[in-house]
Amino acid sequence: MSVILDISRVGIEFPTPNGAFRALRDVDLKIRQGEYISLIGHSGCGKSTVLN
């Protein structure tokens, strides 16, 4: 099956008054045609950030 979504080495930092906050580092994800996935985790762990 072919890969329809390929996320490679995604990372992001947000500035805070106490310095940078690293929300994501080196996230990799491949989704193939016909697969169903679920991103789970506690509030603020970066689920929406990955998708955006």
MOPENOR-V901409 format. One record per residue. N is the residue number from 1. RES is the residue in three letters. PSI is psi in degrees with one decimal (none if undefined). D_LAST is the distance of its C-alpha to the last C-alpha in Angstrom with 1 decimal. Layout:
BEGIN
n	res	psi	d_last
N	RES	PSI	D_LAST
N	RES	PSI	D_LAST
END
This chain:
BEGIN
n	res	psi	d_last
1	MET	148.1	24.7
2	SER	150.0	22.2
3	VAL	126.8	18.8
4	ILE	-17.0	16.2
5	LEU	125.4	13.0
6	ASP	111.3	13.5
7	ILE	121.3	11.3
8	SER	125.6	13.9
9	ARG	45.8	14.5
10	VAL	137.8	11.0
11	GLY	153.7	11.8
12	ILE	144.5	11.3
13	GLU	144.5	14.0
14	PHE	137.7	14.5
15	PRO	141.0	17.9
16	THR	165.8	20.2
17	PRO	-23.7	23.9
18	ASN	14.5	24.8
19	GLY	-178.6	22.9
20	ALA	141.3	19.6
21	PHE	117.6	17.6
22	ARG	109.2	15.9
23	ALA	-37.2	13.0
24	LEU	146.9	12.4
25	ARG	123.8	14.9
26	ASP	47.1	15.5
27	VAL	130.4	13.2
28	ASP	137.1	14.4
29	LEU	131.0	13.8
30	LYS	128.8	15.6
31	ILE	126.9	15.8
32	ARG	155.7	19.0
33	GLN	131.8	20.2
34	GLY	-9.9	21.6
35	GLU	148.2	19.9
36	TYR	135.6	18.4
37	ILE	165.7	16.2
38	SER	130.6	15.2
39	LEU	117.6	13.0
40	ILE	153.6	15.4
41	GLY	168.5	16.1
42	HIS	164.8	17.3
43	SER	130.5	15.6
44	GLY	9.8	13.8
45	CYS	-6.5	13.5
46	GLY	9.1	9.8
47	LYS	-54.0	8.9
48	SER	-34.1	6.0
49	THR	-42.4	5.1
50	VAL	-45.6	5.5
51	LEU	-32.1	3.8
52	ASN	none	0.0
END
